[in-house]
Amino acid sequence: MKRIGERTFPIIQEYVDEIVTVEEEEIATAVLRLLEREKTVVEGAGAVPLAALMTGRIPVEADEAVVGILCGGNIDVNMISRIIERGLVGDGRMAHLIVKVRDRPGSLARLTELVAQRGANVLDIHHRRGFADISVGDVEIVLHLETRGEDHVAEIIQALEERGLRVEVDI
């Protein structure tokens, strides 16, 4: 009976110069970049070469030609969905903000108007009264926003805080 690696280990010893590792989050980022920029679907293992290049674990000169083998499309659509959402949050293109406002008619309308004026798209809104750590006369509004990036999120937060609203970023 053969042991694992009996045939492949000698080949690795002869032809492989270096082995580098990447983190799971870096692989997810590589999968997202391939989806976005190349319209290519690969599984996590198939995106490892790009993750290693993107993180600088494989040093490359500006004029150097590099080939990374991207392979395997065996990735679950639910996993792709999670990777996309986490990537958008990481890039600041999707944000969850918790805003505390007075629980009065028109408060939600004023809040969404401020967000709209800043050019963000509201994907979801949730009111929290009983389960939030707030005073009885307040409501906590959780906004799930589509934005242009981290600077845009900061601009939205600043605009809300300038209006006297208390804002937290929900990660």
C-alpha positions as CSV (number, residue, x, y, z in Angstrom):
1,M,0.0,0.0,0.0
2,K,1.3,3.4,-1.0
3,R,1.4,6.3,1.5
4,I,0.1,9.8,0.6
5,G,2.9,11.8,-1.0
6,E,5.1,8.9,-2.0
7,R,4.9,9.8,-5.7
8,T,4.2,13.6,-5.4
9,F,6.7,14.6,-2.7
10,P,9.8,13.8,-4.8
11,I,8.3,15.9,-7.6
12,I,7.7,18.8,-5.2
13,Q,11.3,18.5,-3.9
14,E,12.7,18.7,-7.4
15,Y,10.5,21.4,-8.9
16,V,9.0,23.6,-6.1
17,D,11.2,26.5,-4.9
18,E,9.0,27.8,-2.2
19,I,5.6,27.3,-0.6
20,V,3.6,30.2,0.7
21,T,0.3,30.3,2.7
22,V,-2.6,32.7,2.5
23,E,-5.5,33.4,4.9
24,E,-9.1,32.4,4.3
25,E,-10.2,36.1,4.1
26,E,-7.5,36.7,1.4
27,I,-8.8,33.8,-0.6
28,A,-12.3,35.2,-0.4
29,T,-11.1,38.6,-1.6
30,A,-9.3,36.9,-4.6
31,V,-12.5,35.0,-5.5
32,L,-14.4,38.3,-5.4
33,R,-11.9,40.1,-7.5
34,L,-12.0,37.3,-10.1
35,L,-15.8,37.6,-10.2
36,E,-15.8,41.3,-10.5
37,R,-13.0,42.0,-12.8
38,E,-12.6,38.9,-14.9
39,K,-16.1,37.5,-14.7
40,T,-14.5,34.2,-13.7
41,V,-15.8,31.8,-11.1
42,V,-13.2,29.7,-9.2
43,E,-13.4,27.8,-6.0
44,G,-11.3,28.9,-3.0
45,A,-8.4,26.6,-3.7
46,G,-8.3,27.8,-7.3
47,A,-8.0,31.5,-6.2
48,V,-5.0,30.8,-3.9
49,P,-2.4,31.9,-6.6
50,L,-4.1,35.2,-7.0
51,A,-4.5,35.7,-3.3
52,A,-0.7,35.0,-2.8
53,L,0.1,37.6,-5.6
54,M,-2.4,40.2,-4.3
55,T,-1.0,40.0,-0.7
56,G,2.7,40.2,-1.9
57,R,3.6,36.8,-0.5
58,I,5.0,36.1,-3.9
59,P,7.2,39.1,-4.7
60,V,6.9,40.3,-8.3
61,E,8.7,43.0,-10.1
62,A,6.7,45.5,-12.2
63,D,8.1,44.3,-15.5
64,E,8.0,40.6,-14.6
65,A,5.6,38.2,-16.3
66,V,3.8,35.9,-13.9
67,V,1.3,33.1,-14.6
68,G,-1.0,31.9,-11.9
69,I,-3.0,28.8,-12.5
70,L,-6.7,29.4,-11.6
71,C,-8.8,26.3,-11.5
72,G,-11.9,24.6,-10.1
73,G,-15.4,25.9,-10.3
74,N,-16.7,23.7,-7.5
75,I,-18.0,26.5,-5.3
76,D,-21.4,26.6,-3.7
77,V,-23.7,29.5,-4.7
78,N,-24.4,30.3,-1.1
79,M,-20.7,30.6,-0.5
80,I,-20.3,32.9,-3.5
81,S,-23.1,35.1,-2.0
82,R,-21.4,35.3,1.4
83,I,-18.0,36.1,-0.3
84,I,-19.7,38.9,-2.3
85,E,-21.4,40.4,0.6
86,R,-18.4,40.3,2.9
87,G,-16.2,41.7,0.1
88,L,-18.7,44.6,-0.4
89,V,-18.7,45.3,3.3
90,G,-14.9,45.1,3.4
91,D,-14.6,47.6,0.6
92,G,-17.2,49.9,2.2
93,R,-19.6,49.4,-0.7
94,M,-22.1,48.0,1.7
95,A,-22.6,49.3,5.2
96,H,-24.8,48.5,8.2
97,L,-25.4,51.6,10.3
98,I,-27.3,51.8,13.6
99,V,-28.9,55.2,14.0
100,K,-30.7,56.3,17.2
101,V,-33.5,58.8,16.6
102,R,-36.5,60.1,18.6
103,D,-39.5,57.7,18.2
104,R,-41.7,60.4,16.6
105,P,-43.7,60.6,13.3
106,G,-41.4,61.7,10.5
107,S,-38.1,60.6,12.1
108,L,-37.6,57.7,9.7
109,A,-38.5,59.9,6.7
110,R,-36.0,62.5,7.7
111,L,-33.3,59.9,8.2
112,T,-33.9,58.2,4.8
113,E,-34.0,61.6,3.2
114,L,-30.6,62.5,4.6
115,V,-29.2,59.1,3.3
116,A,-30.8,59.7,-0.1
117,Q,-29.3,63.2,-0.3
118,R,-25.9,61.7,0.1
119,G,-26.5,59.2,-2.7
120,A,-26.7,55.9,-0.8
121,N,-29.2,53.2,-1.7
122,V,-31.2,51.7,1.2
123,L,-31.4,48.0,0.9
124,D,-33.1,47.2,4.2
125,I,-34.4,49.0,7.3
126,H,-35.1,47.5,10.7
127,H,-36.7,49.3,13.7
128,R,-35.6,48.1,17.1
129,R,-37.4,49.3,20.2
130,G,-37.9,46.7,22.8
131,F,-34.6,44.8,22.2
132,A,-32.4,47.8,21.8
133,D,-30.4,49.5,24.6
134,I,-32.1,52.9,24.2
135,S,-34.4,55.2,26.1
136,V,-38.1,54.6,25.9
137,G,-38.6,57.7,23.7
138,D,-36.1,56.6,21.1
139,V,-35.9,54.0,18.4
140,E,-32.8,52.3,16.9
141,I,-32.9,52.1,13.1
142,V,-30.6,49.7,11.4
143,L,-29.8,50.7,7.9
144,H,-28.4,48.3,5.4
145,L,-26.9,50.6,2.7
146,E,-25.3,50.2,-0.7
147,T,-22.6,52.9,-1.0
148,R,-19.6,53.9,-3.2
149,G,-16.9,53.0,-0.7
150,E,-15.4,53.8,2.7
151,D,-15.2,57.6,2.0
152,H,-18.8,57.6,1.1
153,V,-19.8,55.8,4.3
154,A,-17.8,58.3,6.3
155,E,-19.5,61.2,4.5
156,I,-23.0,59.7,5.3
157,I,-22.0,59.2,9.0
158,Q,-20.7,62.8,9.2
159,A,-23.9,64.2,7.7
160,L,-26.1,62.2,10.1
161,E,-23.9,63.2,13.2
162,E,-24.0,66.9,12.1
163,R,-27.8,66.6,12.4
164,G,-27.4,65.4,16.0
165,L,-28.0,61.7,15.3
166,R,-26.1,59.0,17.1
167,V,-24.6,56.6,14.6
168,E,-22.7,53.3,15.1
169,V,-21.2,51.1,12.4
170,D,-22.5,47.6,12.7
171,I,-19.9,45.1,11.5
